């Protein structure tokens, strides 16, 4: 396993594929995930690592089950995720990410969602393209989160 592997995920910037369980259980891997060249990501690829933000997932179209699951994390560190405009399918990628506060989805067309995708993220506000707010609020499995869906223009500046 990689439970003793320690490094900043900034070192992964050039990867194009994060295979299933690629970094799952690497409890000392940390940082802000910025993967502009990413094309595919597998189930549980980053499960349990100490990410504070996910700012770029490249050109992925599918975010699979448990991609960022914080099941075994002693600290729930993930607070912000930015999903690319290319995203078409979103599974239960954020299971047990209880401190996730901001989800920015740049896809104009609402992605197909699994039920419970944001179930463990009770405080997450989901920011979407302004022109797509109503489509997101009424989309299958997204309507559950309608009260938390806002336009990107409402995103607080820091």
C-alpha positions in Angstrom: 0.0 0.0 0.0 0.9 3.6 0.0 -0.1 4.6 3.5 3.4 6.0 4.3 3.8 7.8 0.9 3.9 11.5 1.5 3.8 14.2 -1.2 2.0 17.3 -2.5 -0.5 16.4 -5.3 1.0 19.4 -7.2 3.5 16.8 -8.4 0.7 15.1 -10.3 -0.1 18.1 -12.6 0.8 16.3 -15.8 -1.1 13.0 -15.4 -3.8 12.1 -18.0 -5.3 9.1 -16.2 -6.0 8.4 -12.5 -6.7 4.7 -12.4 -9.1 3.0 -10.0 -7.7 3.2 -6.4 -4.6 5.0 -7.8 -4.0 7.0 -4.6 -6.7 5.5 -2.4 -5.4 5.0 1.1 -2.4 7.3 0.7 -3.3 9.2 3.8 -0.3 11.5 3.8 -0.9 12.8 0.2 -2.2 16.3 0.4 -2.8 19.6 -1.3 -4.8 21.3 -4.1 -5.6 19.0 -7.0 -4.9 20.7 -10.3 -4.9 18.2 -13.2 -5.4 20.2 -16.4 -4.5 17.2 -18.6 -6.7 14.6 -16.9 -8.9 12.6 -19.3 -10.1 9.7 -17.2 -10.5 9.0 -13.5 -11.3 5.6 -11.8 -13.4 4.7 -8.9 -11.8 5.7 -5.5 -8.8 7.2 -7.4 -8.3 9.8 -4.7 -10.2 8.3 -1.8 -9.0 9.2 1.6 -6.2 11.6 0.7 -5.9 15.1 2.3 -7.2 17.3 -0.5 -8.3 20.8 0.4 -9.5 21.8 -3.1 -10.0 20.3 -6.5 -9.5 23.1 -8.9 -9.1 21.4 -12.3 -10.1 17.9 -13.5 -9.1 18.5 -17.1 -11.4 17.1 -19.7 -13.1 14.2 -17.8 -16.6 13.4 -18.8 -17.4 11.0 -15.9 -16.6 11.3 -12.2 -17.1 7.8 -10.8 -18.1 6.4 -7.5 -16.0 7.3 -4.5 -13.5 9.3 -6.5 -12.9 11.6 -3.5 -14.4 9.5 -0.7 -13.2 10.6 2.7 -14.1 7.3 4.4 -10.8 6.6 6.1 -9.6 10.2 6.4 -9.0 11.3 10.0 -9.6 14.9 8.8 -12.4 15.9 6.4 -10.3 18.4 4.4 -12.0 18.7 1.0 -13.9 22.1 1.0 -14.1 23.0 -2.7 -14.4 21.2 -6.0 -14.5 22.6 -9.6 -16.0 20.3 -12.2 -15.2 20.8 -15.8 -17.5 21.9 -18.6 -16.9 18.4 -20.2 -18.6 16.6 -17.4 -21.6 14.5 -18.4 -21.9 11.9 -15.6 -21.5 12.3 -11.9 -21.7 9.4 -9.5 -21.3 9.2 -5.7 -17.9 10.8 -6.0 -18.1 12.9 -2.8 -19.3 10.3 -0.3 -18.5 11.3 3.2 -17.0 14.6 2.2 -18.9 16.4 5.1 -16.9 19.6 4.9 -17.4 20.2 1.2 -18.9 23.7 1.0 -18.5 24.8 -2.6 -19.1 22.8 -5.8 -18.6 24.6 -9.1 -19.9 22.8 -12.1 -19.0 24.4 -15.4 -21.1 22.1 -17.6 -23.9 24.0 -19.4 -26.0 20.8 -19.6 -26.6 19.3 -16.2 -24.6 16.1 -15.8 -26.5 12.8 -15.2 -26.4 12.2 -11.5 -26.6 9.1 -9.3 -29.0 9.5 -6.4 -27.1 10.6 -3.3 -24.2 12.2 -5.1 -24.2 15.2 -2.7 -26.0 13.3 0.2 -23.1 13.7 2.6 -22.4 17.3 1.7 -25.3 19.0 3.5 -23.7 22.4 3.5 -22.4 22.4 -0.1 -23.6 25.2 -2.4 -23.6 24.0 -6.0 -22.6 26.8 -8.4 -23.5 26.3 -12.1 -23.5 28.4 -15.3 -26.0 31.3 -14.8 -27.9 30.3 -17.9 -28.4 26.7 -16.7 -29.6 27.3 -13.1 -33.2 26.3 -13.8 -32.2 23.3 -15.9 -30.0 22.1 -12.9 -32.8 22.7 -10.4 -35.2 20.5 -12.4 -32.8 17.8 -13.6 -33.3 14.2 -12.4 -31.5 13.7 -9.1 -30.4 17.3 -9.0 -33.8 18.7 -8.1 -33.2 17.3 -4.6 -30.6 19.9 -4.2 -32.5 22.8 -5.9 -32.3 25.1 -2.8 -28.5 24.8 -2.9 -28.1 25.5 -6.7 -26.9 29.0 -7.6 -25.5 30.8 -10.6 -21.7 31.1 -10.8 -22.1 34.9 -10.8 -23.2 34.5 -7.1 -19.9 32.8 -6.2 -18.3 34.8 -3.4 -15.0 36.4 -4.4 -12.1 35.7 -2.0 
